[in-house]
């Protein structure tokens, strides 16, 4: 069978199978993460981003290749999560732009689209790094030019493109030393190769692997939400404020330590909230619960595997929006001069940012990167003429920048990569100053703070000369793992010893995480006061998951 013209219907089927292959392999791609931190990183973000694009493709009724590609680009743009998801959205943004007016495609058209994607993606990244998804996309596109000149049939053409992409992926450790040190290929590049493999599989007529979709869950969730009787209750009557949904993909090593028992799991979750639904099969479990502390529910789930498809919504804010003040609806409020959108996880952290002047605090961060659409909606919610976005995570900065480009109001991104940087930047905001002056001052203050983090390792590895054991704690100083021990407090002490300069540093702020023991906090506080006598120490309960402690040193 030969295929020399690619119509919209076939392109749509290729995209859907590419998205499906990515979903099937997202856990494997997550495992390629260089740092052994608990991070639902590249595979999860690319999967959620591509899934958003695939949903748009499903809604296209035209048998027009350009229309299909444009719909994919639109869905990816709005659903993009994390740097990998944003770069993927830019790859297919350029891809779609190159063929938007073409009803059917030749192999040369497809090659042009691949090259267009590379150009757009490289422009979107301020400092492109080779040995990443960018390299794989570029080298596959470059190879496609010569292939298209010699091959008009799409199946052998795509086979060669996939081979070129795989060869490029295999070379990524030679271009990025940290990949070679840890012994993995680039995770984003692997994600792109997986999508291309899905494209090829569809062209060859290979069926999608069966994945049991728990479709009844959505209907059950809707039924539970109706029980809230929103029009007949007060916002203050909502005892559990966060609608929490997530899935756990089972992992054999975790199940060996914690055998999964649905009834026992359901009982544990029931103690954290209400409107509970738990549906599971042999591969995964899906949870819906209204909880006051979403991270506690997710932590229970992580005992059995990795978290995927996470979503947290503030029901108190939703209820206020739905029921609302009738007078406010009759007369819309004028926009405020300024608004600040910031991202964090943990109830204490949210209150802390609000006390510093944040207008909207999005629940998100490590393991749960908000999408471009989430950030866009937060900008609208801020209801201001000028809005600042503080991502507080390096993997959210690019999505924030996309949201800023799409906004109707004037939006500036302060590229904060940690919670302490976000807190420090907030202190530089002056409501009397103009946007550019504020941006300059907030960005300047952001760079004056040092960030320390204590978290746990998800696998054994060796990096930067440290032997790190699974489930041991790690101390991270401004992104570099520099201490490890089986005990969190011991790790924290070692990290602070390395980070604090007694001649220059004046203030240490300690943000304690979810479930941290009061005795451990007291021990750490006593150690700091005894060791660094002239240092002022502040302790706040952040309630953040993943990180036992976050340190801000100024």
N, C-alpha and C positions, 0 to 999 in steps of 0.2 A: 504494500500500500504506500502510495506517495501522497504528500500533502504540501502543495506549493503555495497555497493561499490560506491565510489564517483569518477566519471571520470572527465577529464579535462573540458568537456563542462558544466557539472553541477556545478563544482567549479567556473567556469567563470561566470555563471548566478548568483550564490550566491554573488559573489564579486560585480557584477554590481548592484544587488538589495541592497546590503549593502551600496554601494556608493550613491544610489538613496535615501535611507532612511535618510542617513546623510545629504544630500542636503536639503531634505524636512524639517529637524529639526534643521538646522544650526542656524537659528535665535533664537530658543528657547535655544540652547546650549550657544550662545553668551550671552543671558540674565542671565546666571548663573555666569557670571564673578563677582568675589567677590567685586572688587572696582568699583564704579559707574562712571568710566571714559568712555569717548567716544572711545571705543576700539573694532574694528572688530576682536575680539580675537579668542577664541578657536573654536567655531563652524565654523566660516569662514575659519580659517587656516586648520582645519581638513578636511573640505569640499573640499577646493582647492587642498590639498595634495592627498586625496582619489580620486578625479576626475582625477588627473594626473595618478594615478595608474590604474584606470578603463580604461582610454584611451589606455594604453599599453595592457591591457587584451583583449580589443576589437580587437587588431591586431594579436592575437595569432591564428594560423590556426590549430595547433596540438590539438588533443584530448588527452592531456597528463597533468595530474594534476600538476606535478612538473614544467612543462614549464609554465603553467598558473600562478602558485604561483611566479615563478621567474620573470615573466613579471610584475606582480603586485609590487613586491619589487623594480624593476628597476624604474617604473613610480613613485612610492612613494618617492624613494630616490631623484630623480631629482626635483620633484614638492613640496617637503616638505617645509612648511612655518610655522614659529613660533615654539616654544618649543613643543606644542601639536602635530604639524604635523611631527616634527622630531622624537619624541618618537613613534608616530604611524608608521612611516616608519621603525623604528628599530624593533618594534613588528612584523611586517610582513616580515622584512628581516630575522629574526631568524626563523619565521614560514616557509618561503620558503626554507631556508637552510636545514631544517629538512626533507623535502619531495621532494627535487629537482630531485631525481632519481626515484620517484615513479609515475607510470602511473596512477594507481587508488589508492584510499585511503580507509582504514578501519577507524572505530571510534578510534581505538588505534593510528593509524597513525596521525589522526587529533589531538588527545590529545598530542602526541609527538610534533607536530608542534606548538600547543599553548604553551607548556612548553619551546620549543626552542625560541619562540618569547619573552617570559618573560626574559630568561637568557640574550639574546642579548640587550634588552631594558635596563635592569638594569645595564649592563656593560657600556652602552653608556652615562648614567647619572652619573656625578661625585659624587653628593650627593643625592641619591634617597630619595624622601620624601614620606612617607606613607600617605594614604588618597587621593591619586591622581589616574590618569589613570594606573600607575604602579601597584598599589594595586589591582585594579579591574581586570587587565590582569592576575596578579599572582594568585589571589584567584579563578578566573574562571578556569585557567589552572590546578590548584591543584585539584579542584573539578572534572575536566574532567577525571583525572586518574582513580578514583574509578568508575565513570559513565561508562567509556569505558570498564572496566573489566566486567561489568554486562550487558551492552547494545551494541548490534551490529548494531541496526537499527539507522540510522542517525537522523531521525526526533525526536524520544524521547531523543536521546543523546543530540541534539542541544537544545531541550527544556530545559533540565536540566542545560546545560552550561549557557544559557541565564538567567535562574532563579538564578544560582550562581552569575553571573555577576551583576544582579539587587540587590541581597542581599548585595553584596560587596559594590556597589555604595551607597546603603542606609546607610551603616556604615561609609562612608567617613567623615561625620561631627564629628564623635566620635574620629577620628584619627587626624584631622586637625582642631584645635580650631577656626581658622578664618572662616571656613565654618559654624561651629555651631553658631558663633556670628551673622553672616549675615543671617543664615537660609537657606542655599542652599547645594546641593550635589556638588561634584567635576565636573566641566564642561568637562574636558578631559575624565573622567570615563564615563560620560553620553554619550559622543561621541562614545566611544568604545561599550557601551551597544547598542546604536542605530545601529551600523554596524552589531553586532551579531544578533539583531532582524531582520535586513534585510536578513541575511543569512538564518535564520529560516523561515521567510515568504516565501522565494523562495522554500525551501525544501517542504513546505506545499502547494505549488501551489497557494499562494495568489498573485494576480496581483499587479503590481506597481500602485500606485495612478497616475492619469494622471497629467502631468505637461506640460503646453503649452510651447514648445520651439520656440523661435523666430529665426528660422534658417535663415530667409531672411536677418537678420542684417549683418551677415558676408559678404554676397555677396554685400550688399549696402556699407559696409565699404571699401571693396576692390575697388569698383567702385570709391568711393571718393578719395582713395589713388592714383588711376591711374590718376586722374585729376591734380596731382602735376607735372606730366610730368618731372620726376626726371632728365632725361638725358638732359633736355633743360632749366634748371634754375640754378641759383647760390644759394649756401647755404645761403648767406646773404639776399636773397629775401624771405626767409621763415619768414613771419610775426608772426605766432603763432607756437612756437617751440615744443609743446608737444602734441603728439597724446594721447588723454585721453579717456579711456573707463571705464564705471562702470555701475552697476545696482543698483537700489533702490528697496528694498523690503518694500512695503507699511506697515505702522503701524497705527492702528486705532486712537491712541491718538494724533499722529502728524497730521493725516488727519483732525481730528476734529478742530485743531487749524489752519491748513493751507490746505483747500480743494484743491485737485489736479486738475489743469486745464492744459491739455497737450499743448494747444496753448500758454498760458501765460508762462509756463515753457520753451517752445521752444524759445519764444521771449527773455526771460531773458538770456538763454544760448547763443543766437545769438550775444548778446552784448559782450560776452567774447572771441569769436573766430569765426572760419569758419569750413567748411566741417562738418556741424552739422547734426546729425541724432538722432531722438528721437522716440522710439517705446515702447508702453505701453499696458498693459492689466489690468485686475482687481487686479492682485497681485503684479505686479512690472513694472518698467520702465527701459529700457536700453538706455544708452546715449553714443554717440560717438561724440567727438568734438576736433578740433585742437585749443588749448588754450595756452596762454603764462603763465597763472597762473592756473594750474589744480585744486588746492585746492579751488579756488573760485567756480568752476563748481560743485565740490563735496559738498561744503557747501550748495549750492542751493538745491541739491538733498536731503540732510539730513533733510530738512524741512518736507519731506513727509515720511521718514522711515529710515531704516538702509542701509548702503552701503555694497555691496557684489561684488565679481568678478571684482576688480579694476585692471587696467593696465595703466601705463604711460610710453611712449617711447619718447626719445629725438630725434625728427626728423632731427634736424640739424646734430647731430652726425651720424645718419643713412644715411643722404644724402651725407655727406662727405665720409662715408665709401663706399657708392654705386658708386658715381661719381668718387671720389678719385683723387689723383694725379697720373698720368700715370707713372711718373718716380718712384714714391714710389712703385707702383705695380710691375714694372720691377725689382726693386732692394729692397727687403724687408729690413726694418730697423733692425738693431741689437737690441737685448734686452737690456733695461736699467739695471743697477745694482740693483736698487730698484724701487718698485712701491707701492703705498698706495691706497687701496680701502676703501671707507667709505660710510656710509648710512646716508641720511638726507632728510628732506622735506622742500621745500621753496627755491625760487630762491636766496634770500639773503644768506641763509644758505649754499647753494651750492657754491656761490662765496667766502664765508668766508673760507670754507674748502679748496677750490682751492688756495686761497691766503696763506694758511698755508702749502701747498705742496702736497695736495691730487692729485693722478693721475686720479682716476675715482671716481665720486660721484654718487651713485645710489639713485634715488628718492624712498624713502621708510621710514618706521618708524611705529608709532602708526597708526592703522587701515589699514596699507598696508605693511605687512612684505614681503620682497623679498624672493623668493624660493631659494633652494640650487642651482638650475640651473642658476637663475639670478646672484647669487654671483660667480658661476663658470665662467660664461661668462665675468663678470667684471674682474676677475683675468686674464683671457686671454687677455682682452682689455688692461690691464695695461702693458702687453708686457715687463715683467721684469724677471730677474733671481730669485729675491726674492721679495715676496709680503706680505705686512701686510694688514689684514682686520680689520677694526674698525666698529663693528655692531651698536654701539650707542643706543642699545635698548636690554633689557634683553631677549626679545622674539625672537631675531635674532641670538643670540650667537651660539646656537646649529646648526642652518643651516649653519652659517659661518664655524663652525668646520667640518661639513660634506663636505663643498666645499673645505676646505683646504686638507682634506684627499684624495679627488679625483683629485687634481691639479697635473699637470706635473712639475710645477716649485716648488720652496721651498716657502711654505706659512705658515705664523704664524698669529694666531688670538689674537689680543689684546682685552680682553673681556670687552670693554666699554659698559656700560648700559645706558648712557645718552649722550646727545650732549656735555655738558660741559666736561665730562670725555674724549670724543673723541677729543675735542679741546686741552685739556691739554696734552693728550698723543701725539698728533701731535708735540707739542713743544719739546718733548723728543727725536725726531728722529734725528739721526746723520748719514748722508750719508757715513761718513768715517768709521763708526763702523760696526762690524759684526752683523749677525742676532740676536744671543742670547743676545749680549750686548744691542742692540736696544730694544729688547722685554722686557728685564728687566727694562730698564730706562723708557720706555713708560708706562709699567704697573705700575711702582712706581709712576710716575707723575699723572696717572689716579686716583689713590686713594687719592690724596691730595686735590682734589677739591670737594666742596659741590654743590649739584644740587637742585634748586627750580623750581617748575613748577606751572603755573596757568592754569587751564582748567575748564570745566563745568561738572556738574553731569547729568547723563542720567536717573537717577531714584532717588526716595526718599530712603534713607537708614540710618542706624545708625551703625557707625564703630569707634572703638577707642575712644568711649565716645562722638563723634560728631554726632549731628543730621544734616543730609545733605538733602537738598531739591532739587528736580529735577530742572534743568536749573540754579541753583545757582552755583557760582564759588567755586572752591576748590583750596587750596594751598597745594602742595605736597613737603615735604622736604625729599630728598633722599628716595623716595618710600613710605613715610608715610604721609597720609592725616592729616594735622595739623591745617588747618584754612578753614573757609567757610563763604561766605557772598553773598548777591545778587549782589554786585558790585565788579568788577574785581580789581579795584585799591585798594579798602578797603581790599580785600583779600590779595593782593600783599603786602601791608604795614604790615599786621598782620604776614604774612609768613616771611618777611625779619626781623621783630623784633625778631622772634624766632630763625632764622638761623644765624644772624650776631653776631659774637663775636668781640666787638670793640678792645679788647686787642690783638687779634691774626689775625683777617682778615684784608687784605690790599686792595684787588681789588674786585669790583663787576662788572661783565659784564652782561648787560641786553640785551636779544635777543627778539625783539618785533615781535609779530605774525601777521598773515594775518588780515587786517581790523581793527587793533588797532588804536584808535583815537589819533591824535597828542596832543590834550589837555590832554588826560589821561597820555600820556608818559611824558609830561612836568610836570604834577602834581606829578607823581611818582618820577621823577628825583629831583624835588625841595624838596620833602619829605626826600629822601635819603641824599641829601647834607646837609639838616638842622639837621637831626637826627644823622647821622654818619659823623661827620665833617672830620675825618681823613681818610675816605675811598675814594679810587680812583674809579671813576665810568666811565664805557665805555658803550655806547649804540649802538647797531647794529640792522639794520632791517633784521630779519631772514626770514620773510614772511612765516613762518611755519603755517599750519592749526592746528586745535585742541587746541594748547597751545597759549593763549594770550601773555604770557611772559614765558621765560626760564631764570633762574638766575644761573650764575656761580660765586661762592664765593671762593676766595683763600686767 
